[in-house]
């Protein structure tokens, strides 16, 4: 049995006991994380692609270690301008081991560390908000910054390099924080204009990404 999951903006084909390296997931070695964004499941000769069935599948994993990628050098020189610039970047990464692929709506037993910002949980059956979050598989992946409208690949790299790796980080921004990051990361007012803080809070509450909601609204003609 294997599944295709999405985390950190990338897709991975995983099976039990596989080790993969993803974009940074907050937590300590030994912590359990669960991925609800399952794009496909293959069990023997049976392949599941139905969105409703996939929403009941969860992939559980254990954090093995927090690591950093190889240094990438960006060098720019302007000819005859006596101008050159050299910058280095090392991506923050997390090595995880897939422990189980759970079907039928089953949820993994979360070890200590489940309260970390990006421990991806579908929630407890004791809460009423959990079923709403489960309806949208993307809503479970709090590390996917690209689901915030206005955050493209370039801006996402800037945010991650600054240690902003989840919706929780953005949802807690104050007006002063917005101004600070706007200046430091040269966002040109995009965070305020696109309402990133509100978007992050909506995603954490289980609402669909604005871009998808806008597309659905245009197709149906109904207000969302």
VOKEKOL-550785 format. One record per residue: z, y, x of N, C-alpha, C, CB in turn; residue number from 0; residue in three letters. Coordinates in nm, 3 decimals. Glycine has a CB too. Example, Ala and Ser with C-alpha at 12.3 -4.5 7.8 and 13.67 -1.06 7.14 Angstrom:
BEGIN
     nzz     nyy     nxx    cazz    cayy    caxx     czz     cyy     cxx    cbzz    cbyy    cbxx  nr rest
   0.780  -0.569   1.319   0.780  -0.450   1.230   0.780  -0.330   1.320   0.905  -0.447   1.131   0  ALA
   0.708  -0.225   1.285   0.714  -0.106   1.367   0.787   0.003   1.290   0.572  -0.060   1.408   1  SER
END
This chain:
BEGIN
     nzz     nyy     nxx    cazz    cayy    caxx     czz     cyy     cxx    cbzz    cbyy    cbxx  nr rest
   0.000  -0.120   0.085   0.000   0.000   0.000   0.000   0.124   0.088   0.123   0.001  -0.096   0  UNK
  -0.087   0.219   0.053  -0.084   0.346   0.125  -0.114   0.459   0.027  -0.187   0.346   0.242   1  UNK
  -0.074   0.580   0.066  -0.094   0.698  -0.018  -0.150   0.810   0.066   0.039   0.742  -0.086   2  UNK
  -0.210   0.906  -0.002  -0.257   1.028   0.064  -0.171   1.142   0.011  -0.411   1.055   0.037   3  UNK
  -0.098   1.208   0.100  -0.008   1.317   0.060  -0.057   1.448   0.121   0.138   1.287   0.105   4  UNK
  -0.005   1.557   0.066  -0.040   1.689   0.118   0.088   1.763   0.152  -0.124   1.769   0.015   5  UNK
   0.095   1.814   0.272   0.210   1.895   0.314   0.165   1.991   0.423   0.327   1.805   0.364   6  UNK
   0.218   2.111   0.421   0.182   2.210   0.521   0.035   2.246   0.520   0.218   2.161   0.656   7  UNK
  -0.031   2.230   0.404  -0.172   2.263   0.395  -0.266   2.156   0.447  -0.198   2.389   0.468   8  UNK
  -0.213   2.038   0.486  -0.296   1.930   0.538  -0.273   1.802   0.458  -0.267   1.906   0.687   9  UNK
  -0.369   1.710   0.467  -0.359   1.583   0.399  -0.336   1.471   0.500  -0.486   1.556   0.316  10  UNK
  -0.252   1.373   0.462  -0.220   1.262   0.551  -0.230   1.131   0.474  -0.079   1.280   0.613  11  UNK
  -0.289   1.030   0.538  -0.291   0.893   0.483  -0.170   0.822   0.541  -0.426   0.817   0.517  12  UNK
  -0.078   0.778   0.457   0.049   0.723   0.506   0.081   0.590   0.439   0.163   0.823   0.483  13  UNK
   0.154   0.509   0.512   0.208   0.382   0.461   0.349   0.369   0.516   0.118   0.259   0.503  14  UNK
   0.424   0.273   0.465   0.562   0.254   0.508   0.569   0.233   0.659   0.626   0.136   0.435  15  UNK
   0.665   0.300   0.723   0.693   0.293   0.867   0.595   0.371   0.953   0.692   0.150   0.910  16  UNK
   0.500   0.441   0.892   0.410   0.527   0.970   0.486   0.649   1.021   0.289   0.573   0.885  17  UNK
   0.449   0.695   1.140   0.503   0.820   1.195   0.392   0.924   1.197   0.562   0.798   1.338  18  UNK
   0.420   1.040   1.142   0.321   1.147   1.142   0.388   1.277   1.186   0.255   1.163   1.001  19  UNK
   0.306   1.369   1.234   0.354   1.501   1.277   0.298   1.605   1.181   0.313   1.532   1.425  20  UNK
   0.387   1.682   1.118   0.347   1.782   1.019   0.392   1.920   1.062   0.404   1.747   0.881  21  UNK
   0.349   2.021   0.985   0.404   2.155   1.004   0.555   2.148   0.981   0.336   2.259   0.907  22  UNK
   0.629   2.240   1.040   0.774   2.231   1.041   0.833   2.216   0.902   0.832   2.352   1.108  23  UNK
   0.924   2.120   0.888   1.003   2.099   0.767   1.148   2.121   0.806   0.980   1.955   0.706  24  UNK
   1.216   2.211   0.737   1.354   2.242   0.770   1.442   2.119   0.750   1.405   2.358   0.684  25  UNK
   1.529   2.094   0.846   1.620   1.980   0.836   1.657   1.929   0.974   1.558   1.868   0.754  26  UNK
   1.746   1.831   0.976   1.792   1.771   1.101   1.745   1.626   1.108   1.946   1.780   1.113  27  UNK
   1.738   1.570   1.228   1.700   1.429   1.241   1.791   1.341   1.155   1.706   1.383   1.388  28  UNK
   1.730   1.251   1.081   1.806   1.164   0.991   1.805   1.210   0.847   1.947   1.154   1.038  29  UNK
   1.767   1.336   0.824   1.760   1.387   0.687   1.644   1.320   0.613   1.744   1.541   0.687  30  UNK
   1.663   1.305   0.484   1.558   1.249   0.399   1.480   1.362   0.333   1.617   1.153   0.293  31  UNK
   1.349   1.350   0.333   1.264   1.444   0.260   1.172   1.363   0.170   1.181   1.536   0.358  32  UNK
   1.130   1.424   0.059   1.044   1.354  -0.036   0.922   1.440  -0.066   1.120   1.320  -0.167  33  UNK
   0.806   1.380  -0.068   0.681   1.451  -0.093   0.628   1.412  -0.230   0.576   1.420   0.017  34  UNK
   0.614   1.511  -0.316   0.565   1.485  -0.451   0.417   1.514  -0.467   0.642   1.566  -0.549  35  UNK
   0.355   1.577  -0.366   0.212   1.608  -0.375   0.133   1.487  -0.325   0.176   1.736  -0.291  36  UNK
   0.114   1.391  -0.414   0.040   1.268  -0.382  -0.099   1.280  -0.442   0.115   1.141  -0.435  37  UNK
  -0.202   1.268  -0.359  -0.340   1.285  -0.403  -0.408   1.154  -0.438  -0.418   1.356  -0.297  38  UNK
  -0.358   1.043  -0.380  -0.420   0.913  -0.408  -0.323   0.803  -0.369  -0.555   0.896  -0.331  39  UNK
  -0.329   0.690  -0.441  -0.247   0.574  -0.408  -0.335   0.450  -0.415  -0.124   0.562  -0.505  40  UNK
  -0.328   0.369  -0.312  -0.402   0.242  -0.310  -0.304   0.128  -0.289  -0.511   0.242  -0.199  41  UNK
  -0.303   0.034  -0.384  -0.215  -0.083  -0.377  -0.303  -0.206  -0.390  -0.104  -0.079  -0.489  42  UNK
  -0.333  -0.271  -0.278  -0.425  -0.384  -0.281  -0.565  -0.335  -0.312  -0.380  -0.489  -0.384  43  UNK
  -0.623  -0.387  -0.421  -0.757  -0.346  -0.461  -0.754  -0.237  -0.568  -0.835  -0.467  -0.513  44  UNK
  -0.634  -0.195  -0.608  -0.620  -0.094  -0.713  -0.598   0.044  -0.651  -0.503  -0.130  -0.808  45  UNK
  -0.679   0.139  -0.692  -0.667   0.277  -0.645  -0.637   0.369  -0.762  -0.795   0.323  -0.572  46  UNK
  -0.534   0.453  -0.746  -0.493   0.546  -0.852  -0.531   0.688  -0.813  -0.340   0.536  -0.878  47  UNK
  -0.606   0.753  -0.903  -0.646   0.892  -0.881  -0.605   0.981  -0.997  -0.797   0.901  -0.861  48  UNK
  -0.555   0.921  -1.105  -0.516   0.997  -1.224  -0.399   1.090  -1.193  -0.480   0.902  -1.338  49  UNK
  -0.414   1.219  -1.227  -0.312   1.318  -1.192  -0.178   1.286  -1.258  -0.357   1.458  -1.234  50  UNK
  -0.180   1.240  -1.383  -0.056   1.210  -1.454   0.018   1.095  -1.387  -0.084   1.176  -1.600  51  UNK
  -0.056   0.991  -1.350   0.007   0.876  -1.283   0.057   0.915  -1.144  -0.093   0.759  -1.271  52  UNK
  -0.019   1.000  -1.074   0.021   1.041  -0.940   0.146   1.128  -0.942  -0.092   1.115  -0.871  53  UNK
   0.168   1.200  -1.054   0.286   1.286  -1.062   0.415   1.205  -1.067   0.276   1.376  -1.185  54  UNK
   0.405   1.073  -1.094   0.522   0.986  -1.099   0.544   0.911  -0.968   0.508   0.888  -1.213  55  UNK
   0.465   0.948  -0.868   0.476   0.881  -0.737   0.540   0.977  -0.637   0.336   0.834  -0.686  56  UNK
   0.635   0.927  -0.561   0.702   1.007  -0.458   0.700   0.931  -0.326   0.848   1.041  -0.500  57  UNK
   0.666   1.000  -0.219   0.669   0.940  -0.086   0.794   0.989  -0.013   0.541   0.976  -0.005  58  UNK
   0.879   0.897   0.026   1.004   0.931   0.095   0.985   0.915   0.246   1.121   0.842   0.045  59  UNK
   1.050   1.004   0.321   1.039   0.999   0.466   1.171   1.043   0.530   0.923   1.088   0.516  60  UNK
   1.184   1.012   0.657   1.303   1.050   0.734   1.259   1.136   0.852   1.382   0.923   0.783  61  UNK
   1.330   1.247   0.873   1.298   1.333   0.987   1.341   1.263   1.116   1.368   1.471   0.974  62  UNK
   1.244   1.246   1.208   1.273   1.183   1.336   1.314   1.287   1.440   1.150   1.103   1.386  63  UNK
   1.238   1.395   1.448   1.271   1.501   1.542   1.196   1.629   1.508   1.240   1.458   1.685  64  UNK
   1.252   1.740   1.554   1.184   1.870   1.545   1.118   1.894   1.680   1.285   1.987   1.507  65  UNK
   0.990   1.929   1.678   0.915   1.942   1.803   0.831   2.069   1.801   0.826   1.819   1.827  66  UNK
   0.763   2.092   1.912   0.670   2.205   1.923   0.538   2.155   1.979   0.730   2.318   2.012  67  UNK
   0.431   2.213   1.931   0.298   2.172   1.977   0.266   2.228   2.114   0.193   2.216   1.879  68  UNK
   0.151   2.190   2.166   0.105   2.240   2.296   0.079   2.390   2.287  -0.021   2.166   2.341  69  UNK
   0.098   2.458   2.399   0.074   2.602   2.401  -0.075   2.632   2.390   0.133   2.664   2.530  70  UNK
  -0.106   2.726   2.303  -0.244   2.771   2.286  -0.253   2.914   2.338  -0.288   2.762   2.135  71  UNK
  -0.347   2.940   2.427  -0.363   3.072   2.487  -0.482   3.144   2.423  -0.382   3.060   2.640  72  UNK
  -0.456   3.266   2.380  -0.563   3.352   2.328  -0.581   3.468   2.425  -0.531   3.403   2.181  73  UNK
  -0.697   3.472   2.489  -0.723   3.576   2.588  -0.842   3.659   2.543  -0.748   3.515   2.728  74  UNK
  -0.824   3.790   2.541  -0.931   3.878   2.499  -0.951   3.987   2.603  -0.901   3.940   2.359  75  UNK
  -1.076   4.006   2.642  -1.107   4.109   2.741  -1.226   4.193   2.691  -1.140   4.045   2.880  76  UNK
  -1.211   4.322   2.701  -1.319   4.413   2.663  -1.391   4.460   2.790  -1.264   4.535   2.581  77  UNK
  -1.516   4.427   2.801  -1.592   4.461   2.921  -1.600   4.612   2.940  -1.734   4.402   2.914  78  UNK
  -1.581   4.651   3.066  -1.594   4.792   3.107  -1.498   4.885   3.034  -1.736   4.839   3.084  79  UNK
  -1.395   4.829   2.972  -1.296   4.911   2.902  -1.159   4.904   2.968  -1.286   4.868   2.757  80  UNK
  -1.150   4.828   3.078  -1.022   4.808   3.147  -0.914   4.763   3.049  -0.979   4.938   3.219  81  UNK
  -0.953   4.671   2.961  -0.862   4.626   2.857  -0.865   4.474   2.848  -0.898   4.688   2.721  82  UNK
  -0.748   4.414   2.851  -0.738   4.269   2.832  -0.602   4.235   2.771  -0.759   4.194   2.966  83  UNK
  -0.600   4.125   2.696  -0.476   4.086   2.628  -0.464   3.934   2.631  -0.474   4.138   2.482  84  UNK
  -0.345   3.886   2.664  -0.319   3.743   2.669  -0.197   3.711   2.585  -0.299   3.695   2.816  85  UNK
  -0.213   3.616   2.494  -0.101   3.577   2.407  -0.093   3.424   2.401  -0.119   3.636   2.264  86  UNK
   0.028   3.376   2.392   0.051   3.232   2.381   0.116   3.198   2.248   0.137   3.182   2.497  87  UNK
   0.089   3.077   2.199   0.146   3.035   2.071   0.173   2.885   2.075   0.052   3.070   1.953  88  UNK
   0.293   2.845   2.028   0.326   2.703   2.015   0.373   2.678   1.872   0.437   2.661   2.119  89  UNK
   0.304   2.591   1.803   0.336   2.564   1.663   0.466   2.486   1.651   0.221   2.487   1.595  90  UNK
   0.547   2.519   1.549   0.668   2.445   1.519   0.628   2.322   1.437   0.772   2.534   1.442  91  UNK
   0.666   2.203   1.484   0.625   2.078   1.420   0.745   1.991   1.386   0.529   2.002   1.509  92  UNK
   0.726   1.897   1.296   0.829   1.800   1.261   0.769   1.661   1.262   0.891   1.833   1.122  93  UNK
   0.834   1.569   1.332   0.791   1.429   1.333   0.871   1.354   1.228   0.809   1.365   1.475  94  UNK
   0.802   1.288   1.136   0.872   1.215   1.029   0.825   1.069   1.027   0.847   1.281   0.892  95  UNK
   0.909   0.984   0.972   0.875   0.841   0.954   0.876   0.811   0.805   0.975   0.747   1.031  96  UNK
   0.767   0.758   0.755   0.757   0.724   0.614   0.845   0.601   0.587   0.608   0.696   0.572  97  UNK
   0.936   0.615   0.493   1.028   0.504   0.463   0.988   0.425   0.340   1.168   0.558   0.444  98  UNK
   0.929   0.492   0.240   0.896   0.419   0.117   0.797   0.499   0.033   1.024   0.390   0.036  99  UNK
   0.721   0.427  -0.049   0.634   0.488  -0.149   0.685   0.442  -0.285   0.481   0.449  -0.128 100  UNK
   0.741   0.534  -0.361   0.806   0.500  -0.487   0.714   0.531  -0.605   0.938   0.577  -0.502 101  UNK
   0.702   0.437  -0.696   0.617   0.455  -0.814   0.701   0.449  -0.940   0.505   0.348  -0.818 102  UNK
   0.638   0.477  -1.053   0.707   0.468  -1.181   0.813   0.574  -1.202   0.770   0.336  -1.194 103  UNK
   0.801   0.687  -1.133   0.898   0.794  -1.152   1.027   0.776  -1.074   0.930   0.806  -1.295 104  UNK
   1.035   0.674  -0.989   1.156   0.652  -0.910   1.172   0.761  -0.805   1.153   0.513  -0.843 105  UNK
   1.296   0.796  -0.774   1.325   0.898  -0.674   1.405   0.838  -0.559   1.402   1.017  -0.739 106  UNK
   1.384   0.885  -0.437   1.456   0.830  -0.323   1.601   0.878  -0.319   1.387   0.868  -0.193 107  UNK
   1.684   0.802  -0.252   1.823   0.843  -0.231   1.825   0.941  -0.114   1.917   0.719  -0.204 108  UNK
   1.864   1.066  -0.144   1.860   1.170  -0.042   1.985   1.163   0.046   1.849   1.309  -0.108 109  UNK
   1.963   1.159   0.177   2.075   1.160   0.270   2.123   1.302   0.292   2.034   1.095   0.404 110  UNK
   2.225   1.319   0.374   2.277   1.453   0.403   2.165   1.538   0.461   2.396   1.446   0.501 111  UNK
   2.165   1.664   0.419   2.061   1.755   0.464   1.960   1.783   0.354   1.991   1.699   0.584 112  UNK
   1.982   1.724   0.235   1.888   1.744   0.126   1.886   1.888   0.076   1.921   1.652   0.012 113  UNK
   1.987   1.968   0.110   1.991   2.107   0.064   1.911   2.200   0.154   2.134   2.155   0.056 114  UNK
   1.848   2.146   0.260   1.768   2.231   0.348   1.652   2.292   0.271   1.716   2.152   0.469 115  UNK
   1.602   2.403   0.322   1.506   2.483   0.246   1.382   2.407   0.203   1.465   2.601   0.326 116  UNK
   1.338   2.310   0.282   1.213   2.244   0.249   1.234   2.095   0.221   1.112   2.263   0.360 117  UNK
   1.356   2.052   0.184   1.376   1.914   0.140   1.313   1.905   0.003   1.529   1.874   0.137 118  UNK
   1.203   1.834  -0.007   1.121   1.838  -0.128   1.174   1.739  -0.229   0.972   1.809  -0.094 119  UNK
   1.242   1.790  -0.333   1.303   1.704  -0.431   1.246   1.733  -0.569   1.454   1.722  -0.431 120  UNK
   1.234   1.630  -0.648   1.190   1.649  -0.786   1.308   1.681  -0.877   1.116   1.524  -0.837 121  UNK
   1.431   1.663  -0.826   1.549   1.700  -0.903   1.619   1.580  -0.964   1.512   1.796  -1.011 122  UNK
   1.735   1.606  -1.023   1.816   1.503  -1.086   1.785   1.494  -1.234   1.965   1.531  -1.064 123  UNK
   1.806   1.377  -1.293   1.782   1.361  -1.436   1.885   1.435  -1.518   1.781   1.213  -1.474 124  UNK
   1.992   1.483  -1.454   2.095   1.555  -1.525   2.053   1.698  -1.556   2.222   1.555  -1.445 125  UNK
   1.951   1.748  -1.487   1.908   1.885  -1.509   1.786   1.886  -1.599   1.878   1.955  -1.376 126  UNK
   1.769   1.992  -1.674   1.657   2.003  -1.766   1.534   2.065  -1.699   1.697   2.087  -1.887 127  UNK
   1.553   2.130  -1.585   1.441   2.197  -1.520   1.353   2.100  -1.444   1.493   2.305  -1.425 128  UNK
   1.406   1.983  -1.406   1.332   1.889  -1.324   1.203   1.841  -1.387   1.418   1.772  -1.293 129  UNK
   1.199   1.803  -1.515   1.074   1.756  -1.572   0.963   1.861  -1.565   1.094   1.715  -1.714 130  UNK
   0.997   1.990  -1.578   0.896   2.095  -1.570   0.836   2.099  -1.430   0.956   2.230  -1.606 131  UNK
   0.921   2.086  -1.329   0.872   2.091  -1.192   0.783   1.971  -1.163   0.989   2.095  -1.092 132  UNK
   0.816   1.856  -1.226   0.740   1.735  -1.199   0.600   1.741  -1.257   0.813   1.616  -1.254 133  UNK
   0.576   1.828  -1.354   0.445   1.838  -1.415   0.342   1.890  -1.317   0.450   1.926  -1.536 134  UNK
   0.385   1.970  -1.221   0.293   2.023  -1.121   0.330   1.968  -0.986   0.294   2.178  -1.119 135  UNK
   0.246   1.879  -0.931   0.279   1.816  -0.804   0.285   1.918  -0.692   0.179   1.708  -0.770 136  UNK
   0.203   2.025  -0.699   0.205   2.126  -0.595   0.338   2.200  -0.591   0.091   2.225  -0.615 137  UNK
   0.408   2.208  -0.707   0.532   2.283  -0.714   0.641   2.220  -0.630   0.578   2.296  -0.856 138  UNK
   0.622   2.094  -0.589   0.724   2.025  -0.511   0.714   2.056  -0.362   0.715   1.876  -0.534 139  UNK
   0.599   2.106  -0.318   0.578   2.127  -0.175   0.611   2.271  -0.138   0.433   2.095  -0.137 140  UNK
   0.741   2.296  -0.113   0.786   2.432  -0.085   0.741   2.483   0.049   0.934   2.439  -0.093 141  UNK
   0.684   2.396   0.134   0.638   2.440   0.266   0.493   2.489   0.263   0.651   2.327   0.367 142  UNK
   0.426   2.474   0.148   0.285   2.512   0.139   0.274   2.660   0.105   0.212   2.426   0.034 143  UNK
   0.278   2.745   0.206   0.274   2.890   0.185   0.142   2.936   0.127   0.301   2.962   0.315 144  UNK
   0.036   2.857   0.146  -0.096   2.899   0.099  -0.106   2.902  -0.053  -0.202   2.808   0.155 145  UNK
  -0.007   2.843  -0.123  -0.008   2.847  -0.270   0.032   2.984  -0.322   0.084   2.741  -0.327 146  UNK
   0.085   3.070  -0.235   0.116   3.208  -0.274  -0.012   3.289  -0.264   0.230   3.270  -0.184 147  UNK
  -0.053   3.348  -0.374  -0.176   3.424  -0.377  -0.170   3.539  -0.275  -0.203   3.479  -0.518 148  UNK
  -0.271   3.549  -0.191  -0.274   3.653  -0.088  -0.238   3.602   0.050  -0.181   3.764  -0.126 149  UNK
  -0.191   3.477   0.060  -0.157   3.419   0.190  -0.271   3.326   0.233  -0.021   3.340   0.184 150  UNK
  -0.352   3.375   0.327  -0.461   3.296   0.381  -0.420   3.228   0.510  -0.584   3.382   0.404 151  UNK
  -0.512   3.153   0.573  -0.479   3.080   0.697  -0.424   3.168   0.808  -0.601   3.008   0.746 152  UNK
  -0.483   3.287   0.828  -0.438   3.375   0.936  -0.297   3.426   0.909  -0.534   3.493   0.952 153  UNK
  -0.272   3.472   0.786  -0.138   3.524   0.752  -0.036   3.411   0.755  -0.140   3.591   0.613 154  UNK
  -0.075   3.291   0.711   0.018   3.179   0.713   0.063   3.147   0.856  -0.046   3.054   0.649 155  UNK
  -0.030   3.156   0.951   0.006   3.132   1.091   0.107   3.237   1.139  -0.120   3.133   1.182 156  UNK
   0.085   3.362   1.101   0.178   3.469   1.140   0.317   3.443   1.082   0.125   3.605   1.093 157  UNK
   0.322   3.404   0.955   0.451   3.380   0.890   0.525   3.265   0.957   0.431   3.350   0.740 158  UNK
   0.454   3.156   0.983   0.520   3.039   1.045   0.568   3.073   1.187   0.424   2.918   1.049 159  UNK
   0.489   3.150   1.260   0.529   3.188   1.396   0.654   3.275   1.393   0.415   3.263   1.466 160  UNK
   0.674   3.346   1.282   0.792   3.431   1.268   0.911   3.356   1.209   0.760   3.552   1.182 161  UNK
   0.894   3.225   1.184   1.004   3.144   1.132   1.011   3.140   0.981   1.133   3.194   1.185 162  UNK
   0.909   3.191   0.913   0.904   3.191   0.766   0.821   3.070   0.725   0.845   3.325   0.708 163  UNK
   0.887   2.962   0.683   0.818   2.835   0.664   0.824   2.780   0.522   0.875   2.734   0.756 164  UNK
   0.888   2.851   0.430   0.897   2.798   0.294   0.905   2.909   0.191   1.019   2.707   0.280 165  UNK
   0.887   2.873   0.064   0.898   2.970  -0.045   1.039   3.027  -0.050   0.861   2.905  -0.179 166  UNK
   1.138   2.945  -0.014   1.278   2.991  -0.019   1.297   3.114   0.069   1.373   2.879   0.026 167  UNK
   1.233   3.112   0.187   1.246   3.225   0.280   1.193   3.353   0.217   1.171   3.195   0.410 168  UNK
   1.076   3.343   0.153   1.013   3.463   0.095   1.085   3.507  -0.032   0.864   3.436   0.065 169  UNK
   1.132   3.411  -0.112   1.198   3.443  -0.238   1.327   3.523  -0.216   1.230   3.315  -0.314 170  UNK
   1.387   3.509  -0.098   1.514   3.578  -0.071   1.495   3.715  -0.007   1.600   3.493   0.019 171  UNK
   1.370   3.758   0.013   1.345   3.888   0.076   1.396   4.002  -0.012   1.196   3.905   0.104 172  UNK
   1.457   4.100   0.052   1.493   4.225  -0.015   1.379   4.325   0.011   1.631   4.282   0.037 173  UNK
   1.390   4.444  -0.048   1.287   4.545  -0.024   1.281   4.582   0.123   1.314   4.670  -0.109 174  UNK
   1.398   4.583   0.188   1.403   4.614   0.331   1.333   4.505   0.412   1.549   4.630   0.377 175  UNK
   1.353   4.379   0.370   1.287   4.268   0.441   1.136   4.277   0.426   1.337   4.133   0.387 176  UNK
   1.089   4.311   0.305   0.945   4.323   0.281   0.886   4.430   0.373   0.917   4.358   0.134 177  UNK
   0.956   4.544   0.383   0.908   4.653   0.468   0.909   4.610   0.615   0.996   4.779   0.449 178  UNK
   1.013   4.537   0.654   1.025   4.492   0.794   0.909   4.399   0.832   1.159   4.420   0.816 179  UNK
   0.886   4.296   0.748   0.781   4.200   0.782   0.642   4.262   0.768   0.792   4.077   0.693 180  UNK
   0.629   4.356   0.676   0.501   4.424   0.660   0.462   4.498   0.787   0.506   4.522   0.542 181  UNK
   0.564   4.560   0.850   0.538   4.635   0.974   0.519   4.541   1.092   0.653   4.732   1.002 182  UNK
   0.607   4.440   1.105   0.602   4.352   1.220   0.478   4.262   1.221   0.727   4.267   1.224 183  UNK
   0.439   4.214   1.104   0.326   4.122   1.097   0.195   4.191   1.058   0.356   4.013   0.999 184  UNK
   0.203   4.326   1.041   0.083   4.404   1.006   0.016   4.348   0.880  -0.017   4.404   1.123 185  UNK
   0.095   4.338   0.772   0.044   4.284   0.646  -0.027   4.389   0.561   0.158   4.224   0.566 186  UNK
  -0.014   4.517   0.599  -0.083   4.625   0.530  -0.049   4.632   0.380  -0.232   4.610   0.547 187  UNK
   0.077   4.609   0.350   0.122   4.622   0.212   0.086   4.506   0.122   0.067   4.745   0.155 188  UNK
   0.032   4.399   0.177  -0.013   4.287   0.096   0.104   4.218   0.023  -0.087   4.185   0.183 189  UNK
   0.219   4.206   0.091   0.333   4.139   0.029   0.378   4.210  -0.097   0.450   4.130   0.128 190  UNK
   0.376   4.344  -0.093   0.415   4.421  -0.211   0.306   4.418  -0.316   0.447   4.566  -0.172 191  UNK
   0.183   4.435  -0.272   0.070   4.441  -0.365   0.051   4.309  -0.440  -0.058   4.478  -0.290 192  UNK
   0.068   4.199  -0.369   0.048   4.067  -0.430   0.177   4.008  -0.489  -0.010   3.972  -0.327 193  UNK
   0.289   4.082  -0.477   0.418   4.038  -0.532   0.458   3.900  -0.478   0.411   4.034  -0.686 194  UNK
   0.462   3.889  -0.346   0.495   3.760  -0.285   0.633   3.710  -0.325   0.488   3.771  -0.135 195  UNK
   0.731   3.800  -0.329   0.868   3.759  -0.362   0.872   3.699  -0.503   0.966   3.879  -0.352 196  UNK
   0.807   3.767  -0.597   0.804   3.718  -0.735   0.729   3.585  -0.743   0.740   3.822  -0.829 197  UNK
   0.617   3.577  -0.670   0.539   3.453  -0.670   0.622   3.335  -0.617   0.412   3.470  -0.585 198  UNK
   0.694   3.358  -0.506   0.777   3.252  -0.448   0.885   3.208  -0.546   0.841   3.300  -0.316 199  UNK
   0.946   3.304  -0.616   1.049   3.271  -0.714   0.990   3.191  -0.830   1.116   3.398  -0.767 200  UNK
   0.868   3.227  -0.871   0.802   3.154  -0.980   0.770   3.010  -0.939   0.673   3.227  -1.022 201  UNK
   0.723   2.993  -0.815   0.691   2.859  -0.767   0.816   2.771  -0.759   0.624   2.866  -0.630 202  UNK
   0.926   2.829  -0.712   1.051   2.755  -0.703   1.104   2.718  -0.842   1.156   2.836  -0.628 203  UNK
   1.067   2.798  -0.943   1.110   2.771  -1.080   1.020   2.668  -1.148   1.112   2.901  -1.161 204  UNK
   0.915   2.622  -1.078   0.829   2.519  -1.133   0.702   2.570  -1.199   0.903   2.440  -1.231 205  UNK
   0.677   2.700  -1.192   0.555   2.755  -1.251   0.436   2.724  -1.161   0.568   2.907  -1.273 206  UNK
   0.315   2.713  -1.219   0.197   2.683  -1.137   0.159   2.803  -1.051   0.077   2.643  -1.226 207  UNK
   0.089   2.780  -0.939   0.044   2.890  -0.855  -0.041   2.987  -0.935  -0.037   2.837  -0.734 208  UNK
  -0.030   3.116  -0.905  -0.100   3.217  -0.984  -0.251   3.197  -0.984  -0.068   3.355  -0.932 209  UNK
  -0.307   3.160  -0.870  -0.451   3.143  -0.864  -0.497   3.036  -0.962  -0.494   3.106  -0.721 210  UNK
  -0.423   2.924  -0.970  -0.459   2.817  -1.061  -0.437   2.858  -1.206  -0.379   2.690  -1.028 211  UNK
  -0.329   2.932  -1.230  -0.300   2.979  -1.365  -0.409   3.075  -1.412  -0.163   3.047  -1.371 212  UNK
  -0.456   3.163  -1.322  -0.563   3.256  -1.356  -0.691   3.182  -1.391  -0.588   3.353  -1.240 213  UNK
  -0.723   3.079  -1.313  -0.844   3.002  -1.340  -0.835   2.931  -1.475  -0.870   2.901  -1.229 214  UNK
  -0.716   2.874  -1.504  -0.697   2.804  -1.630  -0.704   2.901  -1.748  -0.562   2.730  -1.630 215  UNK
  -0.651   3.022  -1.727  -0.654   3.123  -1.833  -0.796   3.166  -1.863  -0.570   3.244  -1.794 216  UNK
  -0.876   3.185  -1.758  -1.015   3.225  -1.780  -1.094   3.116  -1.851  -1.081   3.259  -1.647 217  UNK
  -1.062   2.990  -1.818  -1.136   2.879  -1.879  -1.100   2.859  -2.025  -1.110   2.751  -1.802 218  UNK
  -0.971   2.880  -2.059  -0.925   2.853  -2.195  -0.928   2.975  -2.285  -0.786   2.798  -2.191 219  UNK
  -0.921   3.095  -2.223  -0.916   3.218  -2.302  -0.777   3.246  -2.357  -1.014   3.210  -2.416 220  UNK
  -0.676   3.167  -2.315  -0.540   3.185  -2.362  -0.457   3.255  -2.254  -0.477   3.050  -2.400 221  UNK
  -0.351   3.325  -2.298  -0.262   3.390  -2.203  -0.160   3.291  -2.151  -0.192   3.509  -2.268 222  UNK
  -0.137   3.296  -2.018  -0.037   3.208  -1.956   0.084   3.288  -1.915  -0.097   3.136  -1.833 223  UNK
END
